[in-house]
Structure formats: structure tokens, C-alpha cells
Amino acid sequence: MSGELPSGVQRDVALAPYLTIRAGGAAELFARARSAAQVVTLLAWAEAQGLPVAVLGSGSNLLVADAGVRGLVIKLGRELAKIEVHDTRIDCGGAARLPAIAARAARAGLAGIEFGVSIPGSVGGAVRMNAGAYGGELAEALDHVEIATAQGLARREASALRFGYRSSALASGSEIVTAACFRLREEDPEAIAARIARMRRSRHDAQPRGIKTFGSTFKNPSAELADGRSAGQLLEAAGCRGLAIGGARFSIKHANFIENTGGASTADILALIAEGRRRVQERFGIELETEVRTLGEIELP
Ligand SMILES: Cc1cc2nc3c(=O)[nH]c(=O)nc-3n(C[C@H](O)[C@H](O)[C@H](O)COP(=O)(O)OP(=O)(O)OC[C@H]3O[C@@H](n4cnc5c(N)ncnc54)[C@H](O)[C@@H]3O)c2cc1C
């Protein structure tokens, strides 16, 4: 790296406070971008310096290496969290949170994004992951996104993102979602609110609350492979519920959630992921695939 750091770029910033699992090391360089133009400037600077870049959304699906992350980690600032309703369209910044978008859409009598009400992620992370719940997923509601690269800002249609189950064709780090437009449909606000209330209740019954976690650890295997059983059911049957390594434990309430019970390192969490995977493989011959994403030098089991 040559010369001075651009304004707003800090050295050696701990990332655990930005992650819902509250574990892992620091970013060598960290910047909070306040505009889409600043994201482009940061990407161009990093490219000129030959630095790797990673982007952090709400940190609700991320595991960071204990040894930290080399290069620049960019987080989108509050300035990129706007949510605006225009007829049946909602325009959001890349840092807008899904529960806030779902609530705003419901108030405006717009249906199609209710599933986002209990997903604690940002628009950028949700696009990257094609986040979904209760049979809905982001791909169904998204019209287009604005993407920042080192070359500038560009519009990309949802159809070009090649969405799959918890996946998209966005390139890690070098393509950052700075805005998104959702196309929704008009419906009675009370009917939408009732659906959202049902989703909240079923979430409350099925999942632990107030714990440090990144949500589902593993993707659900295909129905024919697993006889319709979810990853959580397979883990539970393989004896993983409550299983702990160091400060990491498979949740007692939901076996596919790993929680940091205090002082967990990323190494503890990785060891637990490996053990869960090993037990399911041994018992059912099914290889679970992880849903959580990683930053830094981590090899997921
Ligand atoms: C309690 C709990 C419940 C959850 N329930 C669900 C659920 O029901 N359904 C579901 O799908 N997920 C669920 N999740 C997981 C998580 O909330 C989603 O995957 C969410 O979409 C991640 O968004 P994020 O902003 O937190 O992304 P992060 O965790 O910060 O990042 C995830 C990935 O997206 C990339 N990324 C982040 N921002 C951008 C951006 N602006 N541009 C490009 N790439 C970006 C990151 O580099 C990383 O690869 C849950 C998590 C928790 C903690």
C-alpha cells in the first residue's frame, strides 16, 4: 500500500461488534461509506493499491476469521438506508433493513415483501444471499439494483442476478449493491398486517430470541435427498441440539442455529459446524452445505 489513507479509512478495526454472532478478528482497513459515489472511490482506490475488498451489511450472516481480514472492509452508512414509496415501487438504499422495508410496504398497502419482517439483514446482504422465508424470497420482489464497482455505478436487472436458493451471481467484494428497487402489488393494508403478525408469531414459536447467532448455519438439503426433513431436523436427530464446543453451541430451541454463549471464537464455531456436518453425514449420508458467508482466511468444513 502506498501513500496516505483516503479520508474515512481506518486501520485495524474490530469487526465482532458489527456481527450478530459477535465473534472474529479485525479488518486491516475499514471504511463506512456515506454515498454510492464514495463506494466507487473506495473501490477504485483499493484496486489501484492491489488490496482485496469485502463488504459488510448488517453482519447477520457472516463469520470473520479470528486472525482478521486483509485489505479493505466497506460498510454502507446510514445515509444509504433511505426507503421511499412511489406508487407500487419501493426505492431503497443498500443499507436499508428488510424489517423496515416490510413494515413500510405494509403501511402503504403494498404486498410481496412481508417475508422480510423477521430477516435482520440489509438490502445489500439480502440481494447477495437471495434471502427468504415463509415461501417468499427476495428474487420475487426485486426489480433492479444499483451496483458500485471500481469503474462506476451501473443498473442491473433482477433477471441478470441469476438467483438461486440463498445465492446470486454478485461477485464478492468487487460488486457492491448501493440501492435496490422493489416492485410490489396493492393489497388491503389490514390483510398484509395480519400476514406479518402470523409470520412474527410463527418465528417467535420456532426460533430463539435475544441470542448472538447468524441464523441458519446450513441450507436445507433438497427434499428428495432428505425425505423432506430440514437441516435443523437432521441436526436434531443426529444429537446436535445443545451440543457445545468452547463458547459456541447449537441452540436448544432450533438445532440449525449456532449461538455464541459468551467468548466464542470463530475457531470454536467452525469446529462445531464441522462436528454437526460430520454427525449428519455419518447418520444419514447427507452432506450439509453451509449458508453462512465468511470474511478472511476461513475454510468452511
Ligand atoms: C436471527 C436471524 C434470523 C435469520 N433469518 C433468516 C431467514 O429467515 N431467511 C434468510 O434468508 N436469512 C436469515 N438470516 C440470515 C441473514 O439475516 C440474511 O442472510 C441477510 O440477508 C444477510 O444480510 P446482511 O446485511 O446481514 O449481510 P451480511 O451478513 O453483512 O453479509 C452477507 C453476505 O452479503 C454480502 N453483502 C453484504 N452487503 C452487501 C452489499 N451492499 N452488496 C453486495 N454484497 C453484500 C457480504 O459480503 C456477505 O457475503 C437470519 C439471521 C439471523 C441472525
The ligand as a Gaussian input file, in Angstrom:
#p B3LYP/6-31G(d) Opt

LIG

0 1
 C      -31.876000     -14.373000      13.927000
 C      -31.620000     -14.484000      12.437000
 C      -32.628000     -14.935000      11.612000
 C      -32.420000     -15.040000      10.227000
 N      -33.428000     -15.492000       9.433000
 C      -33.247000     -15.571000       8.096000
 C      -34.307000     -16.010000       7.241000
 O      -35.407000     -16.294000       7.658000
 N      -34.047000     -16.076000       5.904000
 C      -32.828000     -15.747000       5.377000
 O      -32.666000     -15.806000       4.139000
 N      -31.818000     -15.343000       6.159000
 C      -31.981000     -15.242000       7.508000
 N      -30.951000     -14.823000       8.309000
 C      -29.625000     -14.554000       7.712000
 C      -29.404000     -13.115000       7.270000
 O      -30.220000     -12.200000       8.004000
 C      -29.650000     -12.924000       5.769000
 O      -28.805000     -13.754000       5.001000
 C      -29.417000     -11.470000       5.340000
 O      -29.859000     -11.303000       4.026000
 C      -27.953000     -11.040000       5.403000
 O      -27.907000      -9.634000       5.217000
 P      -26.764000      -8.758000       5.924000
 O      -26.959000      -7.353000       5.513000
 O      -26.730000      -9.022000       7.381000
 O      -25.487000      -9.358000       5.201000
 P      -24.075000      -9.704000       5.843000
 O      -24.224000     -10.800000       6.835000
 O      -23.409000      -8.465000       6.317000
 O      -23.335000     -10.278000       4.556000
 C      -23.786000     -11.460000       3.916000
 C      -23.139000     -11.541000       2.531000
 O      -23.627000     -10.478000       1.726000
 C      -22.560000      -9.649000       1.262000
 N      -23.033000      -8.260000       1.265000
 C      -23.448000      -7.527000       2.332000
 N      -23.825000      -6.292000       1.936000
 C      -23.632000      -6.249000       0.587000
 C      -23.809000      -5.239000      -0.407000
 N      -24.260000      -4.000000      -0.100000
 N      -23.502000      -5.539000      -1.697000
 C      -23.038000      -6.781000      -2.036000
 N      -22.835000      -7.762000      -1.142000
 C      -23.137000      -7.508000       0.156000
 C      -21.431000      -9.891000       2.270000
 O      -20.163000      -9.597000       1.709000
 C      -21.623000     -11.366000       2.567000
 O      -21.074000     -12.179000       1.537000
 C      -31.139000     -14.692000       9.686000
 C      -30.121000     -14.236000      10.534000
 C      -30.354000     -14.124000      11.891000
 C      -29.243000     -13.600000      12.776000

